[in-house]
Amino acid sequence: MNRTSSLLAAAVLGIGLTLTACGSNSTSQQAADGAGKVGVILPDTKSSVRWETKDRPALEEAFKAAGVDYTIQNAEGSADTMATIADGMIADGVTVLAIVNLDSDSGASIQEKAAAQGVKTIDYDRLTLGGSADVYVSFDNTKVGELQGQGLADCLGGRPANVVFLNGSPTDNNATLFSSGAHSVLDAIPSITNVGEQAVPDWDNDKAVTIFEQLYTAADGKVDGVYAANDGLAGSVISILEKNRRAGQVPVTGQDATVEGLQNILAGSQCMSVYKSATEEAGALAKVAIALAKGETPQTSATSRDDTGNRDVPSVLLTPVSITKDNVNVVFDDGGQSRDEVCTGQFAAMCSAAGV
């Protein structure tokens, strides 16, 4: 897995987080080479802590390092707010607009309006089905699901198992890819039985608690493993397993290698997570955005199929990494999380035992 420089990772860790009511933050550092202005709209602060704690500072550092004029705002989970922010950015003169869509329909509308104004668009992290993005920058999200599925299979150790699937938001194409990748692995194992499956609207962790408890009850508690699409959902699952005194006995997957997710892995209540370097993804976005702002054709490494739009989207797809208790140092060494933040309180001894 290619890494950005250690200097960049270290710098990212040092950047503070400043939020306004809408999560906006901008700077005016005009590029000496004449690159235009880049706008980035993040989706929310609820589906995952990564958007503000990791992606924003990583993007800021990447754009500052390149000397590019930029603005980054957060839609706070509202498609209407995202559309309003996009209108404001376009009116303010951005020449490249990157979005993490909240759903494909609203994302496609934003991209259509941007294109009409001559603004280049990028799908960041999530592909907008039926959209018109010039480039898609993300991780290989089917691979993410495959790593999750294989991680759960490994933790089950080949024994017969009833598995519940707790998928991400039905409006997020990535959630579909994660689930598809996980199913491609788990459905091929005869000893594994799917005893319940449901998507969690808007990746809402509170809703996930209720949904998983209902799935657990419907299976009469006969659940041996859980596919949870990210660390937030995994935490919801673990809370119900704790309530039933089964936390640590039932393997649970995750994604994003969050502080909570890593702590759950160290504690043994979560089987694994998937690490996607925010620094690497932000760096890739910055390179694509800068090329587009200069009127150049960005370098891409793949295409992603958009059946809704009947097109193949030029893409930069990065490689995710499976994280277990045996290799949590990968996240720390890459700057994805701080040892001090994870290995605090009761987790200090767990970190030591894991060689962290």
C-alpha positions as CSV (number, residue, x, y, z in Angstrom):
1,M,0.0,0.0,0.0
2,N,1.6,3.3,-1.1
3,R,2.0,5.9,1.6
4,T,2.4,9.6,1.5
5,S,5.4,11.0,3.2
6,S,5.9,10.7,6.9
7,L,6.4,14.4,7.1
8,L,2.9,15.0,5.7
9,A,1.4,12.4,8.1
10,A,3.1,14.1,11.0
11,A,1.9,17.5,9.9
12,V,-1.6,16.3,9.6
13,L,-1.6,15.1,13.2
14,G,-0.7,18.5,14.4
15,I,-3.5,20.4,12.8
16,G,-6.3,21.4,15.1
17,L,-10.0,21.0,14.3
18,T,-12.2,24.1,14.1
19,L,-15.9,23.8,13.5
20,T,-18.5,26.4,12.9
21,A,-22.3,25.7,13.0
22,C,-22.1,24.2,9.5
23,G,-18.6,22.8,9.8
24,S,-17.1,25.3,7.5
25,N,-13.5,26.3,7.2
26,S,-11.7,28.0,4.4
27,T,-8.4,29.7,3.6
28,S,-7.2,31.9,0.8
29,Q,-3.7,30.8,-0.1
30,Q,-3.6,31.5,-3.8
31,A,-1.4,29.0,-5.8
32,A,1.7,30.6,-7.3
33,D,1.3,28.4,-10.4
34,G,-2.2,29.7,-11.2
35,A,-4.2,26.7,-10.2
36,G,-7.9,27.6,-9.5
37,K,-9.9,27.3,-6.4
38,V,-11.0,24.0,-5.0
39,G,-14.2,23.4,-3.0
40,V,-14.8,20.3,-0.9
41,I,-18.1,19.4,0.7
42,L,-18.0,16.7,3.4
43,P,-21.2,14.8,4.2
44,D,-21.8,15.0,8.0
45,T,-20.4,14.5,11.4
46,K,-22.6,11.6,12.5
47,S,-22.0,8.7,10.1
48,S,-18.3,8.6,11.0
49,V,-15.9,10.7,13.1
50,R,-13.4,10.4,10.2
51,W,-14.8,13.3,8.1
52,E,-13.8,16.0,10.6
53,T,-11.1,14.4,12.6
54,K,-9.2,12.9,9.7
55,D,-10.3,13.9,6.3
56,R,-10.6,17.7,6.9
57,P,-7.1,18.1,8.4
58,A,-5.6,15.8,5.9
59,L,-7.2,17.8,3.0
60,E,-6.2,21.1,4.5
61,E,-2.6,20.0,4.8
62,A,-2.5,18.6,1.3
63,F,-3.9,21.8,-0.3
64,K,-1.7,24.0,1.8
65,A,1.4,22.0,0.8
66,A,0.4,22.5,-2.8
67,G,-0.3,26.2,-2.3
68,V,-3.8,25.8,-3.6
69,D,-6.7,28.2,-2.7
70,Y,-9.4,26.0,-1.2
71,T,-12.6,25.9,1.0
72,I,-13.9,22.9,2.9
73,Q,-17.4,22.8,4.4
74,N,-19.7,20.1,5.9
75,A,-23.3,19.5,5.0
76,E,-24.1,18.1,8.4
77,G,-26.2,15.3,6.9
78,S,-28.6,17.6,4.9
79,A,-28.8,17.2,1.2
80,D,-30.4,20.7,1.0
81,T,-27.5,22.2,3.0
82,M,-25.1,20.5,0.6
83,A,-26.9,22.0,-2.4
84,T,-26.8,25.4,-0.8
85,I,-23.1,25.1,0.0
86,A,-22.4,24.0,-3.5
87,D,-24.3,27.0,-4.9
88,G,-22.3,29.3,-2.7
89,M,-18.9,27.7,-3.7
90,I,-19.8,28.0,-7.4
91,A,-20.8,31.6,-7.0
92,D,-17.6,32.2,-5.1
93,G,-15.5,31.0,-8.0
94,V,-14.4,27.5,-7.3
95,T,-13.1,25.8,-10.5
96,V,-13.1,22.3,-9.0
97,L,-15.8,20.9,-6.7
98,A,-15.4,17.7,-4.8
99,I,-18.3,16.2,-2.9
100,V,-19.0,13.2,-0.6
101,N,-22.6,12.7,-1.6
102,L,-25.4,12.1,0.8
103,D,-27.4,10.3,-1.9
104,S,-26.8,9.9,-5.6
105,D,-29.8,11.9,-6.7
106,S,-28.9,15.1,-4.8
107,G,-25.2,14.6,-5.7
108,A,-26.0,14.3,-9.4
109,S,-28.0,17.5,-9.3
110,I,-25.1,19.4,-7.8
111,Q,-22.7,18.0,-10.4
112,E,-25.1,18.9,-13.2
113,K,-25.3,22.5,-12.0
114,A,-21.6,22.7,-11.6
115,A,-20.9,21.4,-15.1
116,A,-23.3,24.0,-16.5
117,Q,-21.0,26.6,-14.9
118,G,-17.9,25.1,-16.3
119,V,-16.8,23.7,-12.9
120,K,-15.0,20.3,-12.9
121,T,-16.4,17.8,-10.3
122,I,-14.9,15.0,-8.3
123,D,-16.6,12.2,-6.4
124,Y,-14.7,11.8,-3.1
125,D,-15.0,8.5,-1.3
126,R,-18.5,7.8,-2.6
127,L,-19.5,7.3,-6.3
128,T,-22.5,9.3,-7.4
129,L,-24.6,7.0,-9.5
130,G,-26.1,8.8,-12.5
131,G,-23.7,11.7,-11.8
132,S,-21.2,13.5,-14.0
133,A,-18.1,13.6,-12.0
134,D,-14.9,13.9,-14.0
135,V,-13.0,11.6,-11.6
136,Y,-13.8,9.4,-8.7
137,V,-11.2,9.2,-5.8
138,S,-11.7,6.5,-3.2
139,F,-10.6,3.1,-1.9
140,D,-11.4,-0.2,-3.6
141,N,-14.7,-0.5,-1.7
142,T,-15.5,-4.0,-2.9
143,K,-12.1,-5.0,-1.5
144,V,-13.1,-3.4,1.8
145,G,-16.1,-5.7,2.1
146,E,-13.9,-8.7,1.1
147,L,-11.5,-7.9,3.9
148,Q,-14.4,-7.6,6.3
149,G,-15.9,-10.9,5.2
150,Q,-12.6,-12.7,5.4
151,G,-11.8,-11.2,8.8
152,L,-15.1,-12.5,10.2
153,A,-14.5,-15.9,8.7
154,D,-11.0,-16.0,10.2
155,C,-12.4,-15.0,13.6
156,L,-15.1,-17.7,13.4
157,G,-12.3,-20.2,12.8
158,G,-14.3,-22.5,10.5
159,R,-16.9,-23.5,13.0
160,P,-20.6,-23.5,12.0
161,A,-22.0,-20.0,12.6
162,N,-25.1,-18.0,12.3
163,V,-24.2,-14.5,11.0
164,V,-26.2,-11.2,11.1
165,F,-25.4,-8.6,8.4
166,L,-25.7,-4.9,9.6
167,N,-25.1,-2.9,6.4
168,G,-24.5,0.8,6.0
169,S,-26.9,3.4,4.6
170,P,-29.0,2.2,1.6
171,T,-28.4,5.5,-0.1
172,D,-24.6,5.1,0.0
173,N,-23.2,3.2,-3.0
174,N,-20.1,2.3,-0.9
175,A,-22.3,0.4,1.6
176,T,-23.6,-1.6,-1.3
177,L,-20.1,-2.4,-2.4
178,F,-19.0,-3.3,1.2
179,S,-21.9,-5.7,1.6
180,S,-21.3,-7.2,-1.8
181,G,-17.7,-7.8,-1.1
182,A,-18.5,-9.4,2.3
183,H,-21.2,-11.6,0.9
184,S,-18.8,-12.8,-1.9
185,V,-16.6,-14.3,0.8
186,L,-19.1,-15.4,3.5
187,D,-21.8,-16.8,1.1
188,A,-19.2,-19.2,-0.3
189,I,-18.6,-20.8,3.1
190,P,-21.1,-23.7,3.7
191,S,-20.7,-23.5,7.5
192,I,-22.0,-19.9,7.7
193,T,-25.7,-19.2,7.7
194,N,-27.2,-15.7,7.2
195,V,-29.9,-15.4,9.9
196,G,-30.7,-11.7,9.5
197,E,-29.7,-8.7,7.4
198,Q,-30.7,-5.0,7.4
199,A,-29.3,-1.6,6.2
200,V,-29.0,1.2,8.7
201,P,-30.4,4.5,7.4
202,D,-27.9,7.3,7.2
203,W,-25.3,5.2,9.0
204,D,-27.1,6.3,12.2
205,N,-25.5,4.5,15.2
206,D,-28.6,5.0,17.4
207,K,-30.8,3.4,14.9
208,A,-28.3,0.6,14.5
209,V,-28.8,-0.3,18.2
210,T,-32.5,-0.8,17.7
211,I,-32.1,-2.6,14.4
212,F,-29.5,-5.0,15.6
213,E,-31.4,-5.8,18.8
214,Q,-34.5,-6.6,16.7
215,L,-32.3,-8.9,14.4
216,Y,-30.8,-10.5,17.5
217,T,-34.2,-11.1,19.0
218,A,-35.6,-12.5,15.7
219,A,-32.7,-15.0,15.6
220,D,-33.6,-16.0,19.2
221,G,-30.2,-14.9,20.3
222,K,-28.6,-17.6,18.2
223,V,-26.0,-15.3,16.6
224,D,-22.3,-16.4,16.3
225,G,-20.9,-13.5,14.3
226,V,-21.8,-10.1,13.0
227,Y,-20.9,-8.2,9.8
228,A,-21.0,-4.6,10.9
229,A,-20.1,-2.2,8.0
230,N,-18.1,0.3,10.1
231,D,-16.8,0.9,13.6
232,G,-19.7,3.0,14.6
233,L,-22.2,0.3,13.7
234,A,-19.9,-2.2,15.4
235,G,-20.1,-0.2,18.6
236,S,-23.9,-0.3,18.4
237,V,-23.7,-4.1,18.0
238,I,-21.3,-4.5,20.9
239,S,-23.6,-2.5,23.2
240,I,-26.4,-5.1,22.6
241,L,-24.0,-8.0,23.0
242,E,-22.8,-6.5,26.3
243,K,-26.5,-6.2,27.4
244,N,-26.8,-10.0,26.7
245,R,-23.4,-10.8,28.3
246,R,-22.0,-12.0,25.0
247,A,-19.5,-9.2,24.1
248,G,-16.2,-10.8,23.2
249,Q,-17.8,-14.1,22.4
250,V,-19.4,-13.0,19.1
251,P,-16.9,-11.7,16.5
252,V,-17.9,-8.3,15.0
253,T,-16.3,-6.6,12.0
254,G,-15.8,-2.9,11.5
255,Q,-14.2,-0.2,9.3
256,D,-12.3,3.1,9.6
257,A,-10.0,2.1,12.4
258,T,-11.5,4.7,14.7
259,V,-10.3,5.2,18.3
260,E,-13.3,3.3,19.5
261,G,-12.9,0.6,17.0
262,L,-9.2,0.0,17.9
263,Q,-10.0,0.0,21.6
264,N,-12.8,-2.5,21.0
265,I,-10.3,-4.7,19.0
266,L,-7.7,-4.4,21.9
267,A,-10.5,-5.3,24.4
268,G,-11.5,-8.3,22.3
269,S,-15.1,-7.2,21.7
270,Q,-14.5,-6.4,18.0
271,C,-12.8,-8.9,15.6
272,M,-11.3,-6.5,13.1
273,S,-11.5,-3.2,11.3
274,V,-10.4,-1.9,7.9
275,Y,-8.0,1.0,7.7
276,K,-8.2,3.5,4.9
277,S,-5.6,6.2,5.2
278,A,-7.2,9.6,5.2
279,T,-3.8,11.1,4.4
280,E,-3.4,8.9,1.4
281,E,-7.0,9.5,0.1
282,A,-6.8,13.3,0.7
283,G,-3.4,13.4,-1.1
284,A,-4.9,11.6,-4.0
285,L,-7.9,14.0,-4.1
286,A,-5.5,17.0,-4.0
287,K,-3.5,15.7,-6.9
288,V,-6.6,15.2,-9.0
289,A,-8.1,18.5,-8.0
290,I,-4.9,20.4,-8.8
291,A,-4.6,18.8,-12.2
292,L,-8.2,19.6,-13.1
293,A,-7.8,23.2,-11.8
294,K,-4.8,23.6,-14.1
295,G,-6.8,22.3,-17.1
296,E,-4.7,19.1,-17.1
297,T,-5.9,15.4,-17.3
298,P,-5.4,13.8,-13.9
299,Q,-3.6,10.5,-13.6
300,T,-6.1,7.7,-12.8
301,S,-5.5,4.0,-12.1
302,A,-8.9,2.4,-12.8
303,T,-12.5,2.9,-13.9
304,S,-15.6,2.5,-11.8
305,R,-18.8,1.3,-13.4
306,D,-21.9,3.5,-13.0
307,D,-24.7,1.5,-14.4
308,T,-27.3,4.2,-13.6
309,G,-25.4,6.7,-15.8
310,N,-24.2,4.0,-18.2
311,R,-20.6,5.1,-18.0
312,D,-17.2,4.1,-16.7
313,V,-15.8,6.8,-14.4
314,P,-12.0,7.4,-14.4
315,S,-10.9,6.5,-10.9
316,V,-8.2,6.5,-8.4
317,L,-8.8,3.5,-6.2
318,L,-6.5,3.0,-3.2
319,T,-5.8,-0.2,-1.3
320,P,-7.4,-0.8,2.2
321,V,-5.8,-2.8,5.0
322,S,-7.3,-5.3,7.3
323,I,-6.6,-4.4,11.0
324,T,-6.6,-6.9,13.9
325,K,-5.0,-7.0,17.3
326,D,-1.9,-8.3,15.7
327,N,-1.2,-5.3,13.4
328,V,-2.8,-2.2,15.1
329,N,0.6,-0.6,14.8
330,V,0.0,-0.1,11.1
331,V,-2.6,2.6,11.9
332,F,-0.3,4.3,14.5
333,D,2.8,4.1,12.2
334,D,0.8,5.7,9.4
335,G,-0.5,8.5,11.6
336,G,-4.1,7.3,11.3
337,Q,-4.6,7.5,15.1
338,S,-2.5,8.5,18.1
339,R,-1.2,5.8,20.5
340,D,-1.8,8.2,23.3
341,E,-5.4,8.7,22.4
342,V,-6.1,4.9,22.0
343,C,-3.9,3.6,24.8
344,T,-5.4,5.6,27.6
345,G,-6.9,4.5,30.9
346,Q,-7.9,0.8,30.9
347,F,-6.6,0.4,27.4
348,A,-2.9,1.1,28.4
349,A,-2.4,-2.4,29.6
350,M,-4.2,-3.9,26.6
351,C,-1.8,-1.9,24.3
352,S,1.2,-3.2,26.1
353,A,-0.1,-6.8,25.9
354,A,-0.6,-6.3,22.1
355,G,2.9,-4.9,21.7
356,V,1.8,-1.4,20.9
